[in-house]
Amino acid sequence: MTKSTSPSPSPIHVIGGGLAGSEAAWQIARRGLPVVLHEMRPVRGTDAHKTDSLAELVCSNSFRSDDAENNAVGVIHAEMRMAGSLIMSCADKNQVPAGGALAVDREGFAQAVTDAIEAEPLIEVAREEITGLPPHDWDQTIIATGPLTAPGLAEAISAETGQDALAFFDAIAPIIHTDSIDMSVCWFQSRYDKVGPGGTGKDYINCPMDKDQYDAFVDALITGDTTGFKEWEGTPYFDGCLPIEIMAERGRETLRHGPMKPMGLTNAHKPDIKAYAVVQLRQDNALGTLYNMVGFQTKLKYGAQAEIFRLIPGLENAEFARLGGLHRNTYLNSPRLLDGTLQLKGRPGLRFAGQITGCEGYVESAAMGLLAGRFAAAERLGEPLAPPPLTSAFGALLNHITGGHIESNDEPGKRSFQPMNVNFGLFPPLDPGAILRPEGGGRFRGKDKAKAKKQAMARRALTDFAAWLENTGIRQAAE
């Protein structure tokens, strides 16, 4: 751990105790600097949070793919572990089976993060709401208030930047008590029997539908009673987290080619009959007493949810531990407002991190918190810190947020920057010859070529990120 040369450095302030804020505070402390982490809960609650824990997961309990050879999300998982991420460490310690994904016991995970932060002597947790921009004597501050930024602070940010914050709807999926699921109809299986971290290849509960059942279900979704938008009307959705009924409205076959696709699954009760569609449930806690409905984010009213979701075979008597909900997310027009270190261009020392910057997803938010914390700590210590290479998952996502986005010229004045998960489309093209040839010579073709390309990008990312860590000293500092 690198200690500051200052006899009593003033603290760096982090506003927001979600994944990004908790990670930023942890990284600052790892550099030997004091930090004050401001979290408004329980002084002020939100529309989505249910507890006072830091890093509470309000949507899915999945950190998505943990495959660091073929998936960009798995690559950023690996990079975060290499950089000493608190979020990934707590996720790994609280994982539950989820096929090829990394899913966590949400309560155990949040408690682990909270315990680590509260036990760190360099971190002071201040339970208070920050209603405006930080005072200028907070010379190093990170705002990581996420997509649920309180109105007062959101208005202050808007006034400071001169830009209206964009917003989009985000919906959360229902959670079901496991013992209320009819396992004479449903069965355990991961898609293609894939064994993931802590898994067995039978990590999901699968509910089969024939064509008539599927058509009736889609009809019910389309006509179901939904939450009114009121002043939120016209706010765009993020395509990565569409409500299930919005997907149904986009075409009758949309769901069975999306979250309800039957591919890679064989009904253990009727192996000779191919399901027309399948609803998957993923374990939500370590005890296995709760399962969440995969891809079933919704804005349906509670009564409609219970009625419609009990049309699913095996869920006729489902008991819901939590029904789905809807909340509005806000984020900055970051390519115009932030520099390459996540710093507000018009106010040095003020940085943003997490979903408010326009990244989407748990790990992406935490990754930007890690970077913001490291950038702020380096500036306090007077040490230069170059951004991570564009070829890494960290660098590719940072570049999208702070400058890689191209504005649309179709509608002058309209901003087209949208939230983005990390994906290989954000990475620079490969150099010629980077893709390995198949054994025996020749060239990859079709799907094999696409897979080989992803693997080459993953190898390059991890190699270049490891070199960046060594050059900047972050690996040693994290340890």
Secondary structure, 3 states (H helix, E strand, C coil): CCCCCCCCCCCEEEECCCHHHHHHHHHHHHCCCCEEEEECCCCCCCCCCCCCCCCCCCCCCEEEECCCCCCHHHHHHHHHHHCCCHHHHHHHHCEECCCCEEEECHHHHHHHHHHHHHHCCCEEEEECCCCCCCCCCCCCEEECCHHHCCHHHHHHHHHHHCCCCEEEEEEECCEEEHHHCCCCCCEECCHHHCCCCCCCCCCEEEEEECHHHHHHHHHHHHHCCECCCHHHCCCCECHHHCCHHHHHHCCCCCHHHCCCCCCCCCCCCCCCCCCCEEEEEEECCCCCCEEEECCCCCCECHHHHHHHHCCCCCCCCCCEEECCEEEEEEECCHHHHECCCCEECCCCCEEECHHHHCECCHHHHHHHHHHHHHHHHHHHHCCCCCCCCCCCHHHHHHHHHHHHCCCCCCCCCCCCCCCECCCHHHCCCCCCCCCCCCCCCCCCCHHHHHHHHHHHHHHHHHHHHHHHHHHHCHHHHHC
